[in-house]
């Protein structure tokens, strides 16, 4: 039981740090503008990127 709890905690910390750094280095807006808008989600690319990140 302790090993599973430790693994869950470690994965949660990794996912949280990945999300937080992506929010502050303009990565979410770049993903929305430079990728999602180019493949056809044009007016909603940044919005969709923020929904994915949150």
mmCIF entry with sequence, helices, sheets and N, C-alpha, C, O atoms, coordinates in Angstrom:
data_MODEL
# 
_entry.id   MODEL 
# 
_entity.id                         1 
_entity.type                       polymer 
_entity.pdbx_number_of_molecules   1 
# 
_entity_poly.entity_id                      1 
_entity_poly.type                           'polypeptide(L)' 
_entity_poly.nstd_linkage                   no 
_entity_poly.nstd_monomer                   no 
_entity_poly.pdbx_seq_one_letter_code       
;(UNK)(UNK)(UNK)(UNK)(UNK)(UNK)(UNK)(UNK)(UNK)(UNK)(UNK)(UNK)(UNK)(UNK)(UNK)(UNK)
(UNK)(UNK)(UNK)(UNK)(UNK)(UNK)(UNK)(UNK)(UNK)(UNK)(UNK)(UNK)(UNK)(UNK)(UNK)(UNK)
(UNK)(UNK)(UNK)(UNK)(UNK)(UNK)(UNK)(UNK)(UNK)(UNK)(UNK)(UNK)(UNK)(UNK)(UNK)(UNK)
(UNK)(UNK)(UNK)(UNK)(UNK)(UNK)
;
_entity_poly.pdbx_seq_one_letter_code_can   XXXXXXXXXXXXXXXXXXXXXXXXXXXXXXXXXXXXXXXXXXXXXXXXXXXXXX 
_entity_poly.pdbx_strand_id                 A 
# 
loop_
_entity_poly_seq.entity_id 
_entity_poly_seq.num 
_entity_poly_seq.mon_id 
_entity_poly_seq.hetero 
1 1  UNK n 
1 2  UNK n 
1 3  UNK n 
1 4  UNK n 
1 5  UNK n 
1 6  UNK n 
1 7  UNK n 
1 8  UNK n 
1 9  UNK n 
1 10 UNK n 
1 11 UNK n 
1 12 UNK n 
1 13 UNK n 
1 14 UNK n 
1 15 UNK n 
1 16 UNK n 
1 17 UNK n 
1 18 UNK n 
1 19 UNK n 
1 20 UNK n 
1 21 UNK n 
1 22 UNK n 
1 23 UNK n 
1 24 UNK n 
1 25 UNK n 
1 26 UNK n 
1 27 UNK n 
1 28 UNK n 
1 29 UNK n 
1 30 UNK n 
1 31 UNK n 
1 32 UNK n 
1 33 UNK n 
1 34 UNK n 
1 35 UNK n 
1 36 UNK n 
1 37 UNK n 
1 38 UNK n 
1 39 UNK n 
1 40 UNK n 
1 41 UNK n 
1 42 UNK n 
1 43 UNK n 
1 44 UNK n 
1 45 UNK n 
1 46 UNK n 
1 47 UNK n 
1 48 UNK n 
1 49 UNK n 
1 50 UNK n 
1 51 UNK n 
1 52 UNK n 
1 53 UNK n 
1 54 UNK n 
# 
_struct_asym.id          A 
_struct_asym.entity_id   1 
# 
loop_
_struct_conf.conf_type_id 
_struct_conf.id 
_struct_conf.pdbx_PDB_helix_id 
_struct_conf.beg_label_comp_id 
_struct_conf.beg_label_asym_id 
_struct_conf.beg_label_seq_id 
_struct_conf.pdbx_beg_PDB_ins_code 
_struct_conf.end_label_comp_id 
_struct_conf.end_label_asym_id 
_struct_conf.end_label_seq_id 
_struct_conf.pdbx_end_PDB_ins_code 
_struct_conf.beg_auth_comp_id 
_struct_conf.beg_auth_asym_id 
_struct_conf.beg_auth_seq_id 
_struct_conf.end_auth_comp_id 
_struct_conf.end_auth_asym_id 
_struct_conf.end_auth_seq_id 
_struct_conf.pdbx_PDB_helix_class 
_struct_conf.details 
_struct_conf.pdbx_PDB_helix_length 
HELX_P HELX_P1 AA1 UNK A 2  ? UNK A 24 ? UNK A 2  UNK A 24 1 ? 23 
HELX_P HELX_P2 AA2 UNK A 27 ? UNK A 30 ? UNK A 27 UNK A 30 1 ? 4  
HELX_P HELX_P3 AA3 UNK A 31 ? UNK A 36 ? UNK A 31 UNK A 36 3 ? 6  
HELX_P HELX_P4 AA4 UNK A 42 ? UNK A 44 ? UNK A 42 UNK A 44 5 ? 3  
HELX_P HELX_P5 AA5 UNK A 45 ? UNK A 53 ? UNK A 45 UNK A 53 1 ? 9  
# 
_struct_conf_type.id          HELX_P 
_struct_conf_type.criteria    ? 
_struct_conf_type.reference   ? 
# 
loop_
_atom_site.group_PDB 
_atom_site.id 
_atom_site.type_symbol 
_atom_site.label_atom_id 
_atom_site.label_alt_id 
_atom_site.label_comp_id 
_atom_site.label_asym_id 
_atom_site.label_entity_id 
_atom_site.label_seq_id 
_atom_site.pdbx_PDB_ins_code 
_atom_site.Cartn_x 
_atom_site.Cartn_y 
_atom_site.Cartn_z 
_atom_site.occupancy 
_atom_site.B_iso_or_equiv 
_atom_site.pdbx_formal_charge 
_atom_site.auth_seq_id 
_atom_site.auth_comp_id 
_atom_site.auth_asym_id 
_atom_site.auth_atom_id 
_atom_site.pdbx_PDB_model_num 
ATOM 1   N N  . UNK A 1 1  ? 0.820   -1.192 0.000   1.00 0.00 ? 1  UNK A N  1 
ATOM 2   C CA . UNK A 1 1  ? 0.000   0.000  0.000   1.00 0.00 ? 1  UNK A CA 1 
ATOM 3   C C  . UNK A 1 1  ? 0.865   1.258  0.000   1.00 0.00 ? 1  UNK A C  1 
ATOM 4   O O  . UNK A 1 1  ? 0.520   2.223  -0.682  1.00 0.00 ? 1  UNK A O  1 
ATOM 5   N N  . UNK A 1 2  ? 1.958   1.286  0.726   1.00 0.00 ? 2  UNK A N  1 
ATOM 6   C CA . UNK A 1 2  ? 2.816   2.462  0.789   1.00 0.00 ? 2  UNK A CA 1 
ATOM 7   C C  . UNK A 1 2  ? 3.528   2.721  -0.532  1.00 0.00 ? 2  UNK A C  1 
ATOM 8   O O  . UNK A 1 2  ? 3.747   3.875  -0.901  1.00 0.00 ? 2  UNK A O  1 
ATOM 9   N N  . UNK A 1 3  ? 3.884   1.676  -1.236  1.00 0.00 ? 3  UNK A N  1 
ATOM 10  C CA . UNK A 1 3  ? 4.542   1.844  -2.521  1.00 0.00 ? 3  UNK A CA 1 
ATOM 11  C C  . UNK A 1 3  ? 3.612   2.466  -3.552  1.00 0.00 ? 3  UNK A C  1 
ATOM 12  O O  . UNK A 1 3  ? 4.030   3.304  -4.352  1.00 0.00 ? 3  UNK A O  1 
ATOM 13  N N  . UNK A 1 4  ? 2.362   2.056  -3.528  1.00 0.00 ? 4  UNK A N  1 
ATOM 14  C CA . UNK A 1 4  ? 1.378   2.618  -4.448  1.00 0.00 ? 4  UNK A CA 1 
ATOM 15  C C  . UNK A 1 4  ? 1.115   4.082  -4.128  1.00 0.00 ? 4  UNK A C  1 
ATOM 16  O O  . UNK A 1 4  ? 1.004   4.907  -5.034  1.00 0.00 ? 4  UNK A O  1 
ATOM 17  N N  . UNK A 1 5  ? 1.016   4.405  -2.850  1.00 0.00 ? 5  UNK A N  1 
ATOM 18  C CA . UNK A 1 5  ? 0.798   5.784  -2.439  1.00 0.00 ? 5  UNK A CA 1 
ATOM 19  C C  . UNK A 1 5  ? 1.976   6.667  -2.841  1.00 0.00 ? 5  UNK A C  1 
ATOM 20  O O  . UNK A 1 5  ? 1.773   7.794  -3.295  1.00 0.00 ? 5  UNK A O  1 
ATOM 21  N N  . UNK A 1 6  ? 3.173   6.184  -2.684  1.00 0.00 ? 6  UNK A N  1 
ATOM 22  C CA . UNK A 1 6  ? 4.358   6.933  -3.071  1.00 0.00 ? 6  UNK A CA 1 
ATOM 23  C C  . UNK A 1 6  ? 4.403   7.136  -4.584  1.00 0.00 ? 6  UNK A C  1 
ATOM 24  O O  . UNK A 1 6  ? 4.756   8.218  -5.051  1.00 0.00 ? 6  UNK A O  1 
ATOM 25  N N  . UNK A 1 7  ? 4.056   6.126  -5.337  1.00 0.00 ? 7  UNK A N  1 
ATOM 26  C CA . UNK A 1 7  ? 4.030   6.235  -6.797  1.00 0.00 ? 7  UNK A CA 1 
ATOM 27  C C  . UNK A 1 7  ? 2.975   7.236  -7.253  1.00 0.00 ? 7  UNK A C  1 
ATOM 28  O O  . UNK A 1 7  ? 3.237   8.044  -8.144  1.00 0.00 ? 7  UNK A O  1 
ATOM 29  N N  . UNK A 1 8  ? 1.793   7.194  -6.660  1.00 0.00 ? 8  UNK A N  1 
ATOM 30  C CA . UNK A 1 8  ? 0.736   8.152  -7.012  1.00 0.00 ? 8  UNK A CA 1 
ATOM 31  C C  . UNK A 1 8  ? 1.156   9.577  -6.690  1.00 0.00 ? 8  UNK A C  1 
ATOM 32  O O  . UNK A 1 8  ? 0.905   10.490 -7.476  1.00 0.00 ? 8  UNK A O  1 
ATOM 33  N N  . UNK A 1 9  ? 1.786   9.773  -5.555  1.00 0.00 ? 9  UNK A N  1 
ATOM 34  C CA . UNK A 1 9  ? 2.246   11.100 -5.159  1.00 0.00 ? 9  UNK A CA 1 
ATOM 35  C C  . UNK A 1 9  ? 3.313   11.609 -6.124  1.00 0.00 ? 9  UNK A C  1 
ATOM 36  O O  . UNK A 1 9  ? 3.286   12.777 -6.512  1.00 0.00 ? 9  UNK A O  1 
ATOM 37  N N  . UNK A 1 10 ? 4.240   10.758 -6.510  1.00 0.00 ? 10 UNK A N  1 
ATOM 38  C CA . UNK A 1 10 ? 5.304   11.157 -7.422  1.00 0.00 ? 10 UNK A CA 1 
ATOM 39  C C  . UNK A 1 10 ? 4.745   11.533 -8.794  1.00 0.00 ? 10 UNK A C  1 
ATOM 40  O O  . UNK A 1 10 ? 5.175   12.523 -9.385  1.00 0.00 ? 10 UNK A O  1 
ATOM 41  N N  . UNK A 1 11 ? 3.803   10.763 -9.300  1.00 0.00 ? 11 UNK A N  1 
ATOM 42  C CA . UNK A 1 11 ? 3.197   11.071 -10.602 1.00 0.00 ? 11 UNK A CA 1 
ATOM 43  C C  . UNK A 1 11 ? 2.402   12.376 -10.520 1.00 0.00 ? 11 UNK A C  1 
ATOM 44  O O  . UNK A 1 11 ? 2.428   13.172 -11.459 1.00 0.00 ? 11 UNK A O  1 
ATOM 45  N N  . UNK A 1 12 ? 1.703   12.602 -9.417  1.00 0.00 ? 12 UNK A N  1 
ATOM 46  C CA . UNK A 1 12 ? 0.946   13.846 -9.244  1.00 0.00 ? 12 UNK A CA 1 
ATOM 47  C C  . UNK A 1 12 ? 1.871   15.051 -9.228  1.00 0.00 ? 12 UNK A C  1 
ATOM 48  O O  . UNK A 1 12 ? 1.553   16.077 -9.828  1.00 0.00 ? 12 UNK A O  1 
ATOM 49  N N  . UNK A 1 13 ? 3.007   14.947 -8.555  1.00 0.00 ? 13 UNK A N  1 
ATOM 50  C CA . UNK A 1 13 ? 3.964   16.056 -8.505  1.00 0.00 ? 13 UNK A CA 1 
ATOM 51  C C  . UNK A 1 13 ? 4.542   16.321 -9.892  1.00 0.00 ? 13 UNK A C  1 
ATOM 52  O O  . UNK A 1 13 ? 4.686   17.479 -10.286 1.00 0.00 ? 13 UNK A O  1 
ATOM 53  N N  . UNK A 1 14 ? 4.870   15.282 -10.630 1.00 0.00 ? 14 UNK A N  1 
ATOM 54  C CA . UNK A 1 14 ? 5.416   15.448 -11.980 1.00 0.00 ? 14 UNK A CA 1 
ATOM 55  C C  . UNK A 1 14 ? 4.396   16.129 -12.885 1.00 0.00 ? 14 UNK A C  1 
ATOM 56  O O  . UNK A 1 14 ? 4.749   17.064 -13.604 1.00 0.00 ? 14 UNK A O  1 
ATOM 57  N N  . UNK A 1 15 ? 3.151   15.689 -12.870 1.00 0.00 ? 15 UNK A N  1 
ATOM 58  C CA . UNK A 1 15 ? 2.124   16.293 -13.716 1.00 0.00 ? 15 UNK A CA 1 
ATOM 59  C C  . UNK A 1 15 ? 1.831   17.734 -13.321 1.00 0.00 ? 15 UNK A C  1 
ATOM 60  O O  . UNK A 1 15 ? 1.609   18.583 -14.184 1.00 0.00 ? 15 UNK A O  1 
ATOM 61  N N  . UNK A 1 16 ? 1.828   18.014 -12.023 1.00 0.00 ? 16 UNK A N  1 
ATOM 62  C CA . UNK A 1 16 ? 1.573   19.371 -11.548 1.00 0.00 ? 16 UNK A CA 1 
ATOM 63  C C  . UNK A 1 16 ? 2.681   20.326 -11.963 1.00 0.00 ? 16 UNK A C  1 
ATOM 64  O O  . UNK A 1 16 ? 2.396   21.431 -12.423 1.00 0.00 ? 16 UNK A O  1 
ATOM 65  N N  . UNK A 1 17 ? 3.934   19.924 -11.810 1.00 0.00 ? 17 UNK A N  1 
ATOM 66  C CA . UNK A 1 17 ? 5.034   20.809 -12.195 1.00 0.00 ? 17 UNK A CA 1 
ATOM 67  C C  . UNK A 1 17 ? 5.050   21.026 -13.706 1.00 0.00 ? 17 UNK A C  1 
ATOM 68  O O  . UNK A 1 17 ? 5.382   22.117 -14.171 1.00 0.00 ? 17 UNK A O  1 
ATOM 69  N N  . UNK A 1 18 ? 4.701   20.012 -14.466 1.00 0.00 ? 18 UNK A N  1 
ATOM 70  C CA . UNK A 1 18 ? 4.636   20.168 -15.919 1.00 0.00 ? 18 UNK A CA 1 
ATOM 71  C C  . UNK A 1 18 ? 3.566   21.192 -16.293 1.00 0.00 ? 18 UNK A C  1 
ATOM 72  O O  . UNK A 1 18 ? 3.789   22.025 -17.171 1.00 0.00 ? 18 UNK A O  1 
ATOM 73  N N  . UNK A 1 19 ? 2.425   21.140 -15.646 1.00 0.00 ? 19 UNK A N  1 
ATOM 74  C CA . UNK A 1 19 ? 1.355   22.093 -15.928 1.00 0.00 ? 19 UNK A CA 1 
ATOM 75  C C  . UNK A 1 19 ? 1.714   23.506 -15.519 1.00 0.00 ? 19 UNK A C  1 
ATOM 76  O O  . UNK A 1 19 ? 1.474   24.448 -16.274 1.00 0.00 ? 19 UNK A O  1 
ATOM 77  N N  . UNK A 1 20 ? 2.285   23.671 -14.337 1.00 0.00 ? 20 UNK A N  1 
ATOM 78  C CA . UNK A 1 20 ? 2.587   25.013 -13.828 1.00 0.00 ? 20 UNK A CA 1 
ATOM 79  C C  . UNK A 1 20 ? 3.641   25.694 -14.693 1.00 0.00 ? 20 UNK A C  1 
ATOM 80  O O  . UNK A 1 20 ? 3.479   26.866 -15.033 1.00 0.00 ? 20 UNK A O  1 
ATOM 81  N N  . UNK A 1 21 ? 4.695   25.011 -15.053 1.00 0.00 ? 21 UNK A N  1 
ATOM 82  C CA . UNK A 1 21 ? 5.729   25.631 -15.881 1.00 0.00 ? 21 UNK A CA 1 
ATOM 83  C C  . UNK A 1 21 ? 5.201   25.952 -17.278 1.00 0.00 ? 21 UNK A C  1 
ATOM 84  O O  . UNK A 1 21 ? 5.610   26.947 -17.877 1.00 0.00 ? 21 UNK A O  1 
ATOM 85  N N  . UNK A 1 22 ? 4.311   25.133 -17.797 1.00 0.00 ? 22 UNK A N  1 
ATOM 86  C CA . UNK A 1 22 ? 3.721   25.406 -19.094 1.00 0.00 ? 22 UNK A CA 1 
ATOM 87  C C  . UNK A 1 22 ? 2.834   26.643 -19.093 1.00 0.00 ? 22 UNK A C  1 
ATOM 88  O O  . UNK A 1 22 ? 2.701   27.316 -20.115 1.00 0.00 ? 22 UNK A O  1 
ATOM 89  N N  . UNK A 1 23 ? 2.231   26.944 -17.959 1.00 0.00 ? 23 UNK A N  1 
ATOM 90  C CA . UNK A 1 23 ? 1.380   28.126 -17.862 1.00 0.00 ? 23 UNK A CA 1 
ATOM 91  C C  . UNK A 1 23 ? 2.193   29.412 -17.821 1.00 0.00 ? 23 UNK A C  1 
ATOM 92  O O  . UNK A 1 23 ? 1.765   30.430 -18.365 1.00 0.00 ? 23 UNK A O  1 
ATOM 93  N N  . UNK A 1 24 ? 3.342   29.379 -17.193 1.00 0.00 ? 24 UNK A N  1 
ATOM 94  C CA . UNK A 1 24 ? 4.098   30.600 -16.979 1.00 0.00 ? 24 UNK A CA 1 
ATOM 95  C C  . UNK A 1 24 ? 5.144   30.898 -18.046 1.00 0.00 ? 24 UNK A C  1 
ATOM 96  O O  . UNK A 1 24 ? 5.663   32.013 -18.083 1.00 0.00 ? 24 UNK A O  1 
ATOM 97  N N  . UNK A 1 25 ? 5.470   29.956 -18.905 1.00 0.00 ? 25 UNK A N  1 
ATOM 98  C CA . UNK A 1 25 ? 6.461   30.229 -19.945 1.00 0.00 ? 25 UNK A CA 1 
ATOM 99  C C  . UNK A 1 25 ? 5.826   30.449 -21.315 1.00 0.00 ? 25 UNK A C  1 
ATOM 100 O O  . UNK A 1 25 ? 6.496   30.334 -22.341 1.00 0.00 ? 25 UNK A O  1 
ATOM 101 N N  . UNK A 1 26 ? 4.529   30.767 -21.328 1.00 0.00 ? 26 UNK A N  1 
ATOM 102 C CA . UNK A 1 26 ? 3.786   31.078 -22.543 1.00 0.00 ? 26 UNK A CA 1 
ATOM 103 C C  . UNK A 1 26 ? 3.632   29.863 -23.462 1.00 0.00 ? 26 UNK A C  1 
ATOM 104 O O  . UNK A 1 26 ? 3.346   30.015 -24.649 1.00 0.00 ? 26 UNK A O  1 
ATOM 105 N N  . UNK A 1 27 ? 3.817   28.686 -22.927 1.00 0.00 ? 27 UNK A N  1 
ATOM 106 C CA . UNK A 1 27 ? 3.695   27.484 -23.728 1.00 0.00 ? 27 UNK A CA 1 
ATOM 107 C C  . UNK A 1 27 ? 2.270   27.170 -24.131 1.00 0.00 ? 27 UNK A C  1 
ATOM 108 O O  . UNK A 1 27 ? 2.037   26.629 -25.212 1.00 0.00 ? 27 UNK A O  1 
ATOM 109 N N  . UNK A 1 28 ? 1.311   27.502 -23.275 1.00 0.00 ? 28 UNK A N  1 
ATOM 110 C CA . UNK A 1 28 ? -0.088  27.225 -23.573 1.00 0.00 ? 28 UNK A CA 1 
ATOM 111 C C  . UNK A 1 28 ? -0.560  28.097 -24.730 1.00 0.00 ? 28 UNK A C  1 
ATOM 112 O O  . UNK A 1 28 ? -1.218  27.613 -25.650 1.00 0.00 ? 28 UNK A O  1 
ATOM 113 N N  . UNK A 1 29 ? -0.226  29.377 -24.682 1.00 0.00 ? 29 UNK A N  1 
ATOM 114 C CA . UNK A 1 29 ? -0.628  30.275 -25.761 1.00 0.00 ? 29 UNK A CA 1 
ATOM 115 C C  . UNK A 1 29 ? 0.060   29.918 -27.075 1.00 0.00 ? 29 UNK A C  1 
ATOM 116 O O  . UNK A 1 29 ? -0.553  29.993 -28.139 1.00 0.00 ? 29 UNK A O  1 
ATOM 117 N N  . UNK A 1 30 ? 1.325   29.532 -27.003 1.00 0.00 ? 30 UNK A N  1 
ATOM 118 C CA . UNK A 1 30 ? 2.027   29.117 -28.220 1.00 0.00 ? 30 UNK A CA 1 
ATOM 119 C C  . UNK A 1 30 ? 1.397   27.867 -28.816 1.00 0.00 ? 30 UNK A C  1 
ATOM 120 O O  . UNK A 1 30 ? 1.221   27.778 -30.031 1.00 0.00 ? 30 UNK A O  1 
ATOM 121 N N  . UNK A 1 31 ? 1.057   26.904 -27.973 1.00 0.00 ? 31 UNK A N  1 
ATOM 122 C CA . UNK A 1 31 ? 0.412   25.685 -28.456 1.00 0.00 ? 31 UNK A CA 1 
ATOM 123 C C  . UNK A 1 31 ? -0.923  26.006 -29.110 1.00 0.00 ? 31 UNK A C  1 
ATOM 124 O O  . UNK A 1 31 ? -1.260  25.447 -30.154 1.00 0.00 ? 31 UNK A O  1 
ATOM 125 N N  . UNK A 1 32 ? -1.687  26.911 -28.493 1.00 0.00 ? 32 UNK A N  1 
ATOM 126 C CA . UNK A 1 32 ? -2.983  27.282 -29.055 1.00 0.00 ? 32 UNK A CA 1 
ATOM 127 C C  . UNK A 1 32 ? -2.852  28.044 -30.349 1.00 0.00 ? 32 UNK A C  1 
ATOM 128 O O  . UNK A 1 32 ? -3.550  27.750 -31.319 1.00 0.00 ? 32 UNK A O  1 
ATOM 129 N N  . UNK A 1 33 ? -1.955  29.029 -30.376 1.00 0.00 ? 33 UNK A N  1 
ATOM 130 C CA . UNK A 1 33 ? -1.813  29.869 -31.565 1.00 0.00 ? 33 UNK A CA 1 
ATOM 131 C C  . UNK A 1 33 ? -1.041  29.185 -32.684 1.00 0.00 ? 33 UNK A C  1 
ATOM 132 O O  . UNK A 1 33 ? -1.460  29.217 -33.842 1.00 0.00 ? 33 UNK A O  1 
ATOM 133 N N  . UNK A 1 34 ? 0.066   28.578 -32.348 1.00 0.00 ? 34 UNK A N  1 
ATOM 134 C CA . UNK A 1 34 ? 0.958   28.060 -33.385 1.00 0.00 ? 34 UNK A CA 1 
ATOM 135 C C  . UNK A 1 34 ? 0.601   26.656 -33.862 1.00 0.00 ? 34 UNK A C  1 
ATOM 136 O O  . UNK A 1 34 ? 0.991   26.260 -34.961 1.00 0.00 ? 34 UNK A O  1 
ATOM 137 N N  . UNK A 1 35 ? -0.128  25.906 -33.058 1.00 0.00 ? 35 UNK A N  1 
ATOM 138 C CA . UNK A 1 35 ? -0.472  24.551 -33.491 1.00 0.00 ? 35 UNK A CA 1 
ATOM 139 C C  . UNK A 1 35 ? -1.973  24.383 -33.720 1.00 0.00 ? 35 UNK A C  1 
ATOM 140 O O  . UNK A 1 35 ? -2.399  24.054 -34.828 1.00 0.00 ? 35 UNK A O  1 
ATOM 141 N N  . UNK A 1 36 ? -2.770  24.604 -32.687 1.00 0.00 ? 36 UNK A N  1 
ATOM 142 C CA . UNK A 1 36 ? -4.197  24.325 -32.824 1.00 0.00 ? 36 UNK A CA 1 
ATOM 143 C C  . UNK A 1 36 ? -4.872  25.231 -33.849 1.00 0.00 ? 36 UNK A C  1 
ATOM 144 O O  . UNK A 1 36 ? -5.730  24.775 -34.605 1.00 0.00 ? 36 UNK A O  1 
ATOM 145 N N  . UNK A 1 37 ? -4.501  26.490 -33.883 1.00 0.00 ? 37 UNK A N  1 
ATOM 146 C CA . UNK A 1 37 ? -5.094  27.382 -34.880 1.00 0.00 ? 37 UNK A CA 1 
ATOM 147 C C  . UNK A 1 37 ? -4.694  26.992 -36.299 1.00 0.00 ? 37 UNK A C  1 
ATOM 148 O O  . UNK A 1 37 ? -5.465  27.202 -37.236 1.00 0.00 ? 37 UNK A O  1 
ATOM 149 N N  . UNK A 1 38 ? -3.510  26.433 -36.468 1.00 0.00 ? 38 UNK A N  1 
ATOM 150 C CA . UNK A 1 38 ? -3.038  26.062 -37.803 1.00 0.00 ? 38 UNK A CA 1 
ATOM 151 C C  . UNK A 1 38 ? -3.690  24.794 -38.338 1.00 0.00 ? 38 UNK A C  1 
ATOM 152 O O  . UNK A 1 38 ? -3.761  24.599 -39.551 1.00 0.00 ? 38 UNK A O  1 
ATOM 153 N N  . UNK A 1 39 ? -4.169  23.926 -37.440 1.00 0.00 ? 39 UNK A N  1 
ATOM 154 C CA . UNK A 1 39 ? -4.761  22.671 -37.922 1.00 0.00 ? 39 UNK A CA 1 
ATOM 155 C C  . UNK A 1 39 ? -6.284  22.733 -38.007 1.00 0.00 ? 39 UNK A C  1 
ATOM 156 O O  . UNK A 1 39 ? -6.935  21.722 -38.273 1.00 0.00 ? 39 UNK A O  1 
ATOM 157 N N  . UNK A 1 40 ? -6.863  23.941 -37.777 1.00 0.00 ? 40 UNK A N  1 
ATOM 158 C CA . UNK A 1 40 ? -8.286  24.067 -38.038 1.00 0.00 ? 40 UNK A CA 1 
ATOM 159 C C  . UNK A 1 40 ? -9.154  24.504 -36.880 1.00 0.00 ? 40 UNK A C  1 
ATOM 160 O O  . UNK A 1 40 ? -10.368 24.624 -37.047 1.00 0.00 ? 40 UNK A O  1 
ATOM 161 N N  . UNK A 1 41 ? -8.587  24.744 -35.723 1.00 0.00 ? 41 UNK A N  1 
ATOM 162 C CA . UNK A 1 41 ? -9.371  25.211 -34.581 1.00 0.00 ? 41 UNK A CA 1 
ATOM 163 C C  . UNK A 1 41 ? -9.246  26.730 -34.442 1.00 0.00 ? 41 UNK A C  1 
ATOM 164 O O  . UNK A 1 41 ? -9.182  27.249 -33.327 1.00 0.00 ? 41 UNK A O  1 
ATOM 165 N N  . UNK A 1 42 ? -9.211  27.434 -35.563 1.00 0.00 ? 42 UNK A N  1 
ATOM 166 C CA . UNK A 1 42 ? -8.747  28.819 -35.648 1.00 0.00 ? 42 UNK A CA 1 
ATOM 167 C C  . UNK A 1 42 ? -9.290  29.789 -34.608 1.00 0.00 ? 42 UNK A C  1 
ATOM 168 O O  . UNK A 1 42 ? -8.464  30.402 -33.931 1.00 0.00 ? 42 UNK A O  1 
ATOM 169 N N  . UNK A 1 43 ? -10.558 29.990 -34.411 1.00 0.00 ? 43 UNK A N  1 
ATOM 170 C CA . UNK A 1 43 ? -10.893 31.015 -33.421 1.00 0.00 ? 43 UNK A CA 1 
ATOM 171 C C  . UNK A 1 43 ? -10.793 30.529 -31.980 1.00 0.00 ? 43 UNK A C  1 
ATOM 172 O O  . UNK A 1 43 ? -10.809 31.344 -31.058 1.00 0.00 ? 43 UNK A O  1 
ATOM 173 N N  . UNK A 1 44 ? -10.691 29.217 -31.765 1.00 0.00 ? 44 UNK A N  1 
ATOM 174 C CA . UNK A 1 44 ? -10.752 28.677 -30.409 1.00 0.00 ? 44 UNK A CA 1 
ATOM 175 C C  . UNK A 1 44 ? -9.485  27.963 -29.966 1.00 0.00 ? 44 UNK A C  1 
ATOM 176 O O  . UNK A 1 44 ? -9.511  27.241 -28.970 1.00 0.00 ? 44 UNK A O  1 
ATOM 177 N N  . UNK A 1 45 ? -8.384  28.142 -30.671 1.00 0.00 ? 45 UNK A N  1 
ATOM 178 C CA . UNK A 1 45 ? -7.168  27.400 -30.362 1.00 0.00 ? 45 UNK A CA 1 
ATOM 179 C C  . UNK A 1 45 ? -6.615  27.653 -28.983 1.00 0.00 ? 45 UNK A C  1 
ATOM 180 O O  . UNK A 1 45 ? -6.265  26.709 -28.274 1.00 0.00 ? 45 UNK A O  1 
ATOM 181 N N  . UNK A 1 46 ? -6.528  28.905 -28.588 1.00 0.00 ? 46 UNK A N  1 
ATOM 182 C CA . UNK A 1 46 ? -5.985  29.224 -27.257 1.00 0.00 ? 46 UNK A CA 1 
ATOM 183 C C  . UNK A 1 46 ? -6.938  28.757 -26.163 1.00 0.00 ? 46 UNK A C  1 
ATOM 184 O O  . UNK A 1 46 ? -6.499  28.248 -25.133 1.00 0.00 ? 46 UNK A O  1 
ATOM 185 N N  . UNK A 1 47 ? -8.222  28.925 -26.378 1.00 0.00 ? 47 UNK A N  1 
ATOM 186 C CA . UNK A 1 47 ? -9.215  28.479 -25.405 1.00 0.00 ? 47 UNK A CA 1 
ATOM 187 C C  . UNK A 1 47 ? -9.133  26.963 -25.184 1.00 0.00 ? 47 UNK A C  1 
ATOM 188 O O  . UNK A 1 47 ? -9.163  26.492 -24.047 1.00 0.00 ? 47 UNK A O  1 
ATOM 189 N N  . UNK A 1 48 ? -9.030  26.220 -26.263 1.00 0.00 ? 48 UNK A N  1 
ATOM 190 C CA . UNK A 1 48 ? -8.923  24.760 -26.168 1.00 0.00 ? 48 UNK A CA 1 
ATOM 191 C C  . UNK A 1 48 ? -7.623  24.361 -25.481 1.00 0.00 ? 48 UNK A C  1 
ATOM 192 O O  . UNK A 1 48 ? -7.602  23.420 -24.688 1.00 0.00 ? 48 UNK A O  1 
ATOM 193 N N  . UNK A 1 49 ? -6.540  25.073 -25.782 1.00 0.00 ? 49 UNK A N  1 
ATOM 194 C CA . UNK A 1 49 ? -5.268  24.761 -25.145 1.00 0.00 ? 49 UNK A CA 1 
ATOM 195 C C  . UNK A 1 49 ? -5.343  24.979 -23.634 1.00 0.00 ? 49 UNK A C  1 
ATOM 196 O O  . UNK A 1 49 ? -4.796  24.188 -22.865 1.00 0.00 ? 49 UNK A O  1 
ATOM 197 N N  . UNK A 1 50 ? -6.020  26.052 -23.204 1.00 0.00 ? 50 UNK A N  1 
ATOM 198 C CA . UNK A 1 50 ? -6.172  26.292 -21.763 1.00 0.00 ? 50 UNK A CA 1 
ATOM 199 C C  . UNK A 1 50 ? -7.077  25.246 -21.118 1.00 0.00 ? 50 UNK A C  1 
ATOM 200 O O  . UNK A 1 50 ? -6.835  24.841 -19.981 1.00 0.00 ? 50 UNK A O  1 
ATOM 201 N N  . UNK A 1 51 ? -8.108  24.805 -21.825 1.00 0.00 ? 51 UNK A N  1 
ATOM 202 C CA . UNK A 1 51 ? -8.952  23.746 -21.273 1.00 0.00 ? 51 UNK A CA 1 
ATOM 203 C C  . UNK A 1 51 ? -8.167  22.445 -21.105 1.00 0.00 ? 51 UNK A C  1 
ATOM 204 O O  . UNK A 1 51 ? -8.332  21.738 -20.111 1.00 0.00 ? 51 UNK A O  1 
ATOM 205 N N  . UNK A 1 52 ? -7.324  22.139 -22.070 1.00 0.00 ? 52 UNK A N  1 
ATOM 206 C CA . UNK A 1 52 ? -6.496  20.933 -21.962 1.00 0.00 ? 52 UNK A CA 1 
ATOM 207 C C  . UNK A 1 52 ? -5.545  21.049 -20.780 1.00 0.00 ? 52 UNK A C  1 
ATOM 208 O O  . UNK A 1 52 ? -5.381  20.098 -20.016 1.00 0.00 ? 52 UNK A O  1 
ATOM 209 N N  . UNK A 1 53 ? -4.920  22.212 -20.629 1.00 0.00 ? 53 UNK A N  1 
ATOM 210 C CA . UNK A 1 53 ? -3.927  22.397 -19.568 1.00 0.00 ? 53 UNK A CA 1 
ATOM 211 C C  . UNK A 1 53 ? -4.565  22.343 -18.185 1.00 0.00 ? 53 UNK A C  1 
ATOM 212 O O  . UNK A 1 53 ? -4.003  21.761 -17.258 1.00 0.00 ? 53 UNK A O  1 
ATOM 213 N N  . UNK A 1 54 ? -5.738  22.953 -18.050 1.00 0.00 ? 54 UNK A N  1 
ATOM 214 C CA . UNK A 1 54 ? -6.400  22.948 -16.739 1.00 0.00 ? 54 UNK A CA 1 
ATOM 215 C C  . UNK A 1 54 ? -7.006  21.600 -16.445 1.00 0.00 ? 54 UNK A C  1 
ATOM 216 O O  . UNK A 1 54 ? -7.604  21.410 -15.386 1.00 0.00 ? 54 UNK A O  1 
# 
